[in-house]
Amino acid sequence: MSSTFKVHILGCGSALPTLKHNASCQIVEIRGKFMMVDCAEGAQTMLRHTHVHFSKLQSVFISHLHGDHCFGLIGLISTFGLLGRTNPLHVYAPVALEKMLNEQITMFCPHLSFEVEFHAVDTTKNAVIYEDKSMTVTSIPLEHRMPCCGFLFREKPLLPHIRRDMIDAFNIPLSQINNIKAGGGWTTEDGTVLEHEQLVTPADPVKAYAYCSDTRYIPELYQLLQDVNVLYHESTYANDQIENAKKYCHSTAEQAAMVARDAKVERLYLGHYSSRYEDETVLLNEARAVFLESFLSNERMVIEL
């Protein structure tokens, strides 16, 4: 059975695009909803390599206003206009983007057929910034050279599974299934009481994905990543460049692994690689020395939770 929670990697390089990697961009897919996380140059081209149609994108979450995380946004909005989009596009980003984005839309896309609804994100707060009946998105304060945050995508609990064998064995009307899922039981014609727990099996466990964009190593970050299944954490440098990591407020692969270890996540995916590394194996090896379940992210990869 295919997962209903996936992450599509569209770009996992850092500021300088290379022939190997695009700059930061992902699609998070949860129960039929599609959300873009960061939108660098090349996002549209890479999106065409996925099964995700442009029209399915509901929202874009921008972690910070460095170009390798947001230069592709106005181009994406322009393309939506050319395709005749009518549904609103929701943009969640630091407040400083709103004025610039509105000016770009006025200049390049003055006749859009849809609304771009901007939602300012306070990057200093750990807060729910989006919620619907099936999921939440929470901001994760990070520490970079400008206001920056990550995003935590978490499912809400599902209802339990109906035991079809019990429904059939006791001739329970199908009209009662929703009541049973919601916690009800059933009493048969002969007075036999069937408790709720006899009629269901437990719901699938909820899953969570955390995207930690550009940030220096934050020892306390793990506290905001409890019960996360998969963590994407920037790992721009290997340990040979730790002084650059400090200077530019980035993390090493080892430091990303320390966050994953302390948060007790199931899997860590490395990304935002410096263009100096033609082979990221050195990053993977340094991460796995600390946290074995570390992996390299790559364009066109689909991570299933």
Secondary structure, 3 states (H helix, E strand, C coil): CCCCEEEEEEECECCCCCCCCCCCEEEEEECCEEEEEEECCCHHHHHCCCCCCHHHEEEEECCCCCHHHHCCHHHHHHHHHHCCCCCCEEEEEECHHHHHHHHHHHHHCCCCCCCEEEEEECCCCCCEEEECCCEEEEEEECCCCCCCEEEEEEECCCCCEECHHHHHHCCCCHHHHHHHHCCCCEECCCCCEECHHHHEECCCCCCEEEEECCCCCCCCHHHHCCCCCEEEEECCECHHHHHHHHHHCCCEHHHHHHHHHHHCCCEEEEECECCCCCCCHHHHHHHHCCCCCEEECCCCCEEEC
